[in-house]
Amino acid sequence: GAVAIVDNSANENGSIPDYDTIDHSAIQIIIMTIAPESAQSPYLQLMAFMSRAVRAENGYERLVKCKSSEEMYKFFRSIK
């Protein structure tokens, strides 16, 4: 899987061509996962963790500010 922080400030309305959100808000974080159909439990655990991370105190803002994979690693390690 992968986590990407997107700088879409140069795009109109902060959008990414060919992608749209339900509320038409800017896309800043992209989370991609891969898992076999037989591994639903680990996938759901990962998605629950990612949800906790962005909902943690200032989690979303802290993640968006990460400028390197090391900073992201430290951010995710700080989530309890």
C-alpha positions as CSV (number, residue, x, y, z in Angstrom):
1,G,0.0,0.0,0.0
2,A,0.9,3.7,-0.1
3,V,0.0,7.0,1.4
4,A,0.5,10.2,-0.7
5,I,0.2,13.8,0.2
6,V,-1.0,15.7,-2.8
7,D,-0.1,19.3,-3.5
8,N,-3.0,20.3,-5.7
9,S,-2.8,24.1,-5.0
10,A,-2.1,24.8,-8.7
11,N,-5.3,23.1,-9.8
12,E,-8.6,24.8,-10.1
13,N,-10.6,24.3,-6.8
14,G,-7.8,22.1,-5.6
15,S,-9.1,19.2,-7.7
16,I,-7.2,16.5,-9.4
17,P,-8.3,15.8,-13.0
18,D,-10.4,12.7,-13.4
19,Y,-11.1,12.5,-9.6
20,D,-14.0,14.1,-7.7
21,T,-15.2,13.9,-4.1
22,I,-18.8,13.7,-3.0
23,D,-18.6,17.2,-1.5
24,H,-16.3,18.6,-4.2
25,S,-13.6,19.3,-1.6
26,A,-9.9,19.3,-2.5
27,I,-8.1,16.0,-2.4
28,Q,-5.0,16.2,-0.1
29,I,-4.4,12.6,1.0
30,I,-4.6,9.5,-1.1
31,I,-4.4,6.1,0.6
32,M,-4.0,3.0,-1.7
33,T,-4.1,-0.5,-0.4
34,I,-3.8,-4.0,-1.9
35,A,-4.8,-7.2,-0.3
36,P,-6.1,-10.6,-1.4
37,E,-9.8,-11.3,-1.0
38,S,-8.8,-13.8,1.7
39,A,-7.2,-11.2,3.9
40,Q,-10.3,-9.0,4.8
41,S,-9.4,-8.8,8.5
42,P,-6.0,-7.3,8.1
43,Y,-7.4,-4.9,5.5
44,L,-10.2,-3.8,7.8
45,Q,-7.7,-3.3,10.6
46,L,-5.5,-1.1,8.4
47,M,-8.4,1.0,7.3
48,A,-9.6,1.4,10.9
49,F,-6.1,2.5,11.9
50,M,-5.9,5.0,9.1
51,S,-9.3,6.4,10.1
52,R,-8.1,6.7,13.7
53,A,-4.9,8.4,12.5
54,V,-6.7,11.2,10.6
55,R,-9.3,11.7,13.3
56,A,-6.7,11.9,16.1
57,E,-6.1,15.3,17.6
58,N,-4.9,17.4,14.7
59,G,-4.2,14.1,12.8
60,Y,-5.4,15.2,9.4
61,E,-3.5,18.5,9.6
62,R,-0.3,16.8,11.0
63,L,-0.4,14.2,8.2
64,V,-0.9,16.7,5.4
65,K,2.2,18.7,6.7
66,C,4.5,15.7,6.4
67,K,7.2,16.4,3.8
68,S,9.0,13.0,3.8
69,S,8.4,9.3,4.4
70,E,10.3,9.6,7.7
71,E,7.9,12.3,8.9
72,M,5.0,10.1,7.9
73,Y,6.5,7.1,9.7
74,K,6.9,9.2,12.9
75,F,3.3,10.4,12.5
76,F,1.9,6.9,12.2
77,R,4.0,5.6,15.0
78,S,2.6,8.3,17.3
79,I,-1.0,7.0,16.9
80,K,-2.2,4.9,19.7
